[in-house]
Amino acid sequence: MTGFEASRRFAQSLDAADPLAAFRDQFNFPEDRSGRRNIYVCGNSLGLQPKLAAQYVADVMSDWARLGVEGHFKAKRPWLQYHRLAADGFASITGARPEEVVAMNTLTVNLHVLMASFYRPDGKRKKIVIESTAFPSDYYAVTSQIQLHGLDPADCLVEWRPRDDELLYNEDLKDILDEQSDEIALLLLPGVQYYTGQVLDMAELCRLGKDAGCAVGLDLAHAVGNVELNLHEWAPDFAAWCTYKYLNSGPGAVGGAFVHTRHLDGDGTNQLTGWWGNEESTRFRMTRRFEPAAGAERWQLSNPPILALAPVLASLDVFENAGMEGLRAKSVKQTQFLKFLLDDGFTGQIDSITPMDARGCQLSLVITDSALDARGVFKSLEELHVTGDWREPNVIRVAPVPLYNSYEDIYELSVRLKAAIAANEQK
Ligand SMILES: Cc1ncc(COP(=O)(O)O)c(C=O)c1O
């Protein structure tokens, strides 16, 4: 029996010893035609649905039916303060203080709302640094912010480039900052790079930005609910995240934002404003005077979409019960197991470009065997009921998620990956 063959038993023994194993049953899995769960390793794109989410949404629907407008005050979870129910959960998952976080909008919108406050080109300091392989939405957002200030992205957008191994190195960012620090207004950087899965040293990024005198914003789309965060201590100026990936809150669910305590006593003149950012006690006086709410809540614009916020609360309940520390510990083991299987059974065919010493749940698998049709392998995997995700030209991103993926899922992924490769060798 080879190590590879023995691994199913090993995976089963890891599942049997896993204190978080029972959480898997709190999620709905897509199934194949015979009712077997898909091997779902796509939580980096869209997390699975917690069963509890249906209850939270049903509560809102029922309160709306029963109470109409009175639901703002009399609903099971009154809508007037509904967004606040996410604050403790967000704070705990991001290492923030509850007053530093708020559930609002969606990710790109929040990046814009926060850049309106924290990208303030002034004199020579006009530039924004992003990574050159940033998610397109971030690129569009910073480009448009620069243009809205009447500036030219060709002069004001600075790109931190990965090296040949596709990874980002802090020394290269440091070089940029050393050369141009008095011209840089903002660093807008990811916590986890979406393509490679590289976890960046966010504490160090914040320190570098601070030392260079620029504002720092973090896009935590791929980091939140994935790796442990310590936003209050790291002290970026702001951060934003979506909740549909590792936070399992459903497509387009309400996102989250963080603004560090040091910015929370402003008078509301350095930001975009809307009535939900007004202090609750005076919001309904309907005057023209904006009285900022306490904390990050003052960046809210509209009354929140309660139906899109309900699954966020459900998901945060699940996280609170599971605990981020234990989830992260399990995730580290799960990706270690996956890497072992890759090294053991796929040499010369598949490798991971994700650095093992800076990884979260996601490993980005590159098909290294040029004789294989990489896209074909991915298609075959889909036919074998594996849900991962494809990125051109030859990368399959897979993300075992400790809340709902078992070690046996990971083993089964490797079995089906072998079959997908074999199917494409024969073609
Ligand atoms: C890194 C990153 N930034 C921005 C976005 C855009 O998110 P949204 O459509 O919620 O604004 C995504 C979406 O996946 C993302 O991964």
The ligand as a Tripos MOL2 file, in Angstrom:
@<TRIPOS>MOLECULE
LIG
   16    16     1     0     0
SMALL
NO_CHARGES

@<TRIPOS>ATOM
      1 C1        -10.0460   40.9920   -3.6400 C.3       1 LIG1
      2 C2        -11.4140   41.3980   -4.0790 C.ar      1 LIG1
      3 N1        -11.7080   42.7130   -4.1590 N.ar      1 LIG1
      4 C3        -12.9310   43.1190   -4.5760 C.ar      1 LIG1
      5 C4        -13.9070   42.2180   -4.9280 C.ar      1 LIG1
      6 C5        -15.2280   42.7180   -5.4060 C.3       1 LIG1
      7 O1        -16.2170   42.4690   -4.4640 O.3       1 LIG1
      8 P1        -17.6890   43.0740   -4.5500 P.3       1 LIG1
      9 O2        -18.3100   42.5780   -5.7990 O.co2     1 LIG1
     10 O3        -18.3680   42.5040   -3.3400 O.co2     1 LIG1
     11 O4        -17.5740   44.5510   -4.5100 O.co2     1 LIG1
     12 C6        -13.6380   40.8460   -4.8500 C.ar      1 LIG1
     13 C7        -14.6560   39.8550   -5.2260 C.2       1 LIG1
     14 O5        -14.4810   38.6660   -5.2150 O.2       1 LIG1
     15 C8        -12.3580   40.4320   -4.4200 C.ar      1 LIG1
     16 O6        -12.0370   39.1330   -4.3470 O.3       1 LIG1
@<TRIPOS>BOND
     1     1     2 1
     2     2     3 ar
     3     2    15 ar
     4     3     4 ar
     5     4     5 ar
     6     5     6 1
     7     5    12 ar
     8     6     7 1
     9     7     8 1
    10     8     9 2
    11     8    10 1
    12     8    11 1
    13    12    13 1
    14    12    15 ar
    15    13    14 2
    16    15    16 1
@<TRIPOS>SUBSTRUCTURE
     1 LIG1         1 GROUP 0 **** ****
